[in-house]
Amino acid sequence: MGRSRNPRQTRDTRRRQTAVEAVVEAVDGGLAQLVPDPDRSRAWTLLIDGAPQSHVDLDDPAYLSFEYQRRLGHVIDLVAPPGKPVHAVHLGGGAFTLARYAAATRPRSTQQVVERDASLVQLVRRELPLDPNARIRVRSADARAGLAKVPDGWADLVIADVFSGARTPAHLTSTEFLDEVRRALRPSGVYAANLADGPPLAHLRGQIATAAARFAELALIADPAVLRGKRFGNAVLVASDAPLPLAELTRRAASDPHPGRVEHGRPLSDFTGGAVPVTDAAAVASPAPPPSVFR
C-alpha cells in the first residue's frame, strides 16, 4: 500500500529531484552512482554498475531501507543489551550503512570497516561523510587480509557483506575464512553474513554446511520464496558458539515490511540437503544474479 502525499509534499519532492542530481564516478569496482532518495531529504542509494549496494540517510542513520540490511540490523540490535557499545568488524563497506547504524544505536561502539575499493571509500567519505564522533576506522584492504589484522578475540560481531561484480568472492566462502572469523571473535561473539543465491540454492546450502563445520549455533533469515527456491534473493546467515536469541530474531524478522522466516536447528540442517563444507581448494564465487533482479 503506498503512502498518501499532499500536493505540497509532491511539489517539494519534485523540486528536490530537480535540484539534487546523482553523483556518478568511476571507482575501482566499476561505475558508482549515488542517487538521491526523493522521499528523504538527505538520503542516498549507492549503486555499482547498476546494482544497488547501500542506502544511507544522513539525517537518520538508524533507518535501514534494504530488506537484508534490516535483518542484519536485527542482529546488531540483539548481539548485546540495548545501547551497550560493541566491537564490530564490517567486511565490505559500501556506504558504511551498517557501521552508521551501529554507531547511532550503540554509541561509543568501536568499529572497523574493511573495504577493498579505495576509490569508493574516498567517494563515500566525500559525499556521505561519517559522523566525526563515531568510532569507525575504515581500512582499504581485501576483506580476508583486513580480517587477519584484527586482534584475537577482539570482536563482538563480524559482519560479512562483500560483493565483487554482485558475487561474493570465493576466498570468503570457505572453512579457512571462517577460521579467521572465529579467531577474531570473542567466545560469545556473533558472525553474520549476507548471502545471495537462487535456485537450486547450491551456494546457500554449501555456506550453511560450511558454517556448521565451524560454529555450534546457526540461524538463517530469508524470504520464504527464496528458501523455497522460487526466486533469487538474499539470506542472512547468523552463527555463534553461544546460544542465539532465536525467539526475538524470529519476531523481528516476521514484523518487517517484507517478512522473513528464521530457520534453525534440525530444519536448517535438513535444508542443506547433504551439502559439504567448502574449503579454499574447492571454493568458487557465489552465483551471479539474473539480469531481471535489478530491473
Secondary structure by P-SEA (a helix, b strand, c coil): cbbbbcaaaaaaaaaaaaabbbbbbbccccbbbbccccccccbbbbbcccccccccccccccccccaaaaaaaaaaaccccccbbbbbbbcccccaaaaaaaaaacccccbbbbbccaaaaaaaaaccccccccbbbbbbccaaaaaaacccccccbbbbbcccccccccccccaaaaaaaaaaccccbbbbbbccccccaaaaaaaaaaaaacccccccccccccccccccbbbbbbbcccccaaaaaaaaaaaccbbbbbbccaaaaaaaccccccccccccccccccccccc
